[in-house]
Amino acid sequence: MPLWPVYTGAPAPHDGITRLPPPPPWRAFDGGPVLDPPDADGDPAAASPDRAHRAATYQATEDTVQLVNAALYLRRPLLVTGPPGTGKSSLAYAVARELRLGPVLRWNITSRSTLGDGLYTYDPLSRLYAARHIPQPSGASADAPAATGVEDHLRLGPLGTALLPYARPRALLIDEIDKSDLDLPNDLLHVLEEGQYEIPELVRASRDTPGGHAEVLVDGADQRVPVERGRVRCHAFPFVVLTSNGEREFPPAFLRRCVSLRLRQPDDDHLAEIVRAHLGEPDGYARQLIHRFLSRVGSGELATDQLLNAIYLARSSGLGADSLDGLAEQLMPYLGRSAQPDAF
């Protein structure tokens, strides 16, 4: 069986990730102890009907399949750029479902997001409260600190969890990276290049802990995993999808460390495939809506889910043709600032 492609865009999940060849020498990682991959149903949010449906119905283009496999083989992040509604976020869920990578770890970026937010959170106030209220062990002096460890008040973030030494890659979605401040893409460079990071609070605590061992909570679950001496290094580099609406340019150093995929508005045949996957075979009126949708795309931004909403209501509302046309026009307003024509 040929090794390429590992990800095929097929609807049926499989274990093709086990056929992934060894990484390039400059992208090999040796973190441990190696952790078993999580149960795909371990995170109820990741298994929500909406996300499960998006994963199962995603229609990948040939370019998408090729570049997803390039990212998997090279152990590089995949930077996905495109207008709203082209399936940038859904791609991460589709790949995770097909390759059985477990629940997708999601980091939604805002203008206030920092690298630390993605790696872990630590609550020193809750630790101080616990130190004052947890009963002392029998025989301990009144001045002895309470038995509450740093790890009890620390939780790994989505990026920090993705870089744990799992036997299989985890899927990490860093959504809308172009909303970040100017420093975040550069801050991500070192962590994604090295595949490792430190937790200073655990590094300091390890000096007083035999063996420097701590058990910390992961993102999206109540599971604890071992961290040795406050240092985390991946074993299988995660499948990282960074999405961008194309609203800003990224530094060359950042771009050259990513595999870049640009998603474009689907054509007539691809839109029909998308409708078929979500709603079944498109009927005559659905094809009229597809044609009208495509005729308007050049005048402003439209999203595929607007078309799906219009087709769904056309099938389920029982309205007449004139009413449907008016409703479709209202459901598919332009999302961008381009001039909007009066007629739908």
LOLUM-694041 format. One record per residue (C-alpha): x, y negated, z negated. Coordinates in steps of 0.001 Angstrom, whole numbers, plus 500000, padded with zeros to 6 digits. Layout:
XYZ/...
//
This chain:
500000500000500000/501437496566500903/502306494318497977/500913491192499645/498318489954498937/497756490650495242/494825488243495158/492546488937498115/489440486837497470/487403490055497236/484363490166494921/485365493378493111/487827493115490166/490939495276490371/494351495832488766/496387494509491666/498332492254489284/500265495371488241/501698495510491788/503200492057491495/506952492406492185/509554491138489711/509957487358489629/512794485472491293/515882485513489026/515397481839488188/511795482478487045/512313485557484859/511142485360481244/511808487715478331/509553486582475483/508389489013472844/507034490860471027/504879491637474059/501143491199473426/498303493208474936/496120491212477334/492869489974475749/489459491455476410/487772489634479293/484694489179477056/486656488010474039/485778484322474502/481978483782474704/482462480364476361/484691481835479062/482059484523479690/479190482023480003/476726482707482849/477766479546484689/481463480405484730/480819484069485480/478611483088488433/481198480648489805/483883483307489586/481807485991491296/480567483786494148/483749481871495000/484499481969498724/488255481651499262/489680480475502577/492683482155504173/494929479262503121/493689479556499543/494465483290499415/497956482746500821/498906479949498442/497425481627495351/499628484618496118/502637482347496661/502094480867493195/501719484334491646/504847485689493328/506995482629492590/505649482193489030/504897478552489788/501878476368488905/499300475846491655/498399472179492190/494937472111493803/493842468797495334/490546467993496998/487332465989496828/484709466743494159/482670469889494670/485187471827496772/485752474543494143/489050473453492579/488135474513489038/486184477582490164/489317478971491815/490951479654488435/487911481651487294/487746483580490573/491399484639490397/491118485573486712/488047487684487426/489481489523490417/492856490245488797/491442490933485309/493530488264483621/491112487786480733/489231484630479701/490411481455481407/492141479003479085/490878475518479936/492493472169479136/490368469189480195/492625466182480698/491726462624479699/493717459396479673/494589460115476028/495815463696476515/499361464474475418/501571467528475780/501084468283472095/497313468556472571/497827471395475015/500421473222472917/498902473272469426/497064471307466755/498089471061463106/495958469654460313/498190468542457409/495233467067455501/493439470412455313/496660471973454048/496966469288451361/493366469890450329/493926473643450179/497092473173448131/495085471270445514/492109473618445336/493389477168445923/493924478945442586/497535479642441662/498744483266441580/498887484831438151/502117483940436382/502947480959438630/504049477749436970/501752474737437037/504181472880439273/504487475692441871/502986474977445314/499755476741446192/499972479853448374/498760478249451594/500982478539454658/501448476151457538/500065478757459935/496706478681458128/496182475107459335/497551475430462847/495939476627466077/497535477047469486/496057475017472345/495278476334475837/498794475689477168/500390477065474001/498241480207474192/498977480739477891/502721480793477162/502477483565474564/504344486743475588/501385488603477072/502015491723479142/499889490231481935/499678486601483034/496963484529481404/494942482136483577/495246478485482557/493159475681484082/494550472160483541/491605470204484882/491860466711486420/495559466125485796/495317462838487712/493329461366484790/496363461667482496/498703458846481589/501875458468483628/504026460516481233/502081463767481006/503121465324484368/506779464728483502/506237466061479965/504759469242481453/507833469782483627/510117471068480896/507580473402479282/506392474915482576/509951475194483870/511317476865480734/508206478879479855/508754478199476165/508269475666473372/508808475170469645/506400474410466839/508471472193464507/506193472789461506/506728476546461792/510462476143462469/510819474280459162/508574476716457296/510522479717458657/513561478700456607/511619479647453466/509827482674454935/511489486116455003/512063486961458662/510548483653459778/507316485414460753/503945483634461048/500512484639462312/498734481832464174/495292481425465746/495017481289469543/492820479040471652/489249480156472258/489200483078469820/489654483941466153/492577486223466941/495963485745465261/499243486475467030/502807486666465714/505205483771466208/508835484287465191/510737481344463692/508365478853465253/509430479616468835/507160480810471655/508431482176474973/506314483760477669/506851487269479029/504600487075482105/504389483500483389/500728482409483368/498699481670486464/498409477886486075/495922475871488141/496214472085487953/493360470251489655/493438466745491101/490930464625492977/493789462956494826/493406459711492888/497139459271492206/500561460324493380/502755462600491281/506535462388490805/508604464361493360/510195466377490536/506724467515489478/505567468318493011/508596470421493904/507911472670490907/504358473375492060/502780475245494944/500416472699496514/496999473612497913/494661471041499453/491007472025499650/488961470334502347/485245470071502887/484037473437504240/482917473742507857/479600475144509071/480558478835508815/482187478440505421/479180476545504057/476911479342505277/479107481850503410/478892479760500249/475106479508500496/474866483251501172/476993484060498096/474895481841495786/471373482030497205/471241484791499809/470970484563503567/470308480941504656/466982480519506463/466190478040509223/465591475092506902/468743475865504916/470743475755508143/469160472395508964/470316471103505580/473809472466506203/473925470643509547/472676467397507996/475152467739505122/478055468098507563/476867465173509673/477008462898506619/480328464056505147/482365461718507339/480573458652505949/481183459290502249/481922461863499548/479492464736499125/479830467864496957/478834471385497937/476720471833494816/474495468966496019/473701471028499111/473065474137496997/470640472192494789/468720470988497838/468495474468499378/467408476030496084/464568473517495657/463539473942499288/463048477649498628/461454477475495199/459379474261495089/456719475066497715/456863471489499050/456097470590502654/458781469640505166/458304465869504810/458528466016501022/461562468293501219/463401465856503482/462818463009501063/463855465127498080/466994466332499854/468001462737500552/467682461912496858/469610465014495807/472559464284498076/473630460681497488/477193459765498338/479583460174495430/482227457844496814/482156454145497613/481811454502501357/478882452773503016/475787454949502995/473549455230506052/469859454636505587/468722457879507191/469435461342505886/
//
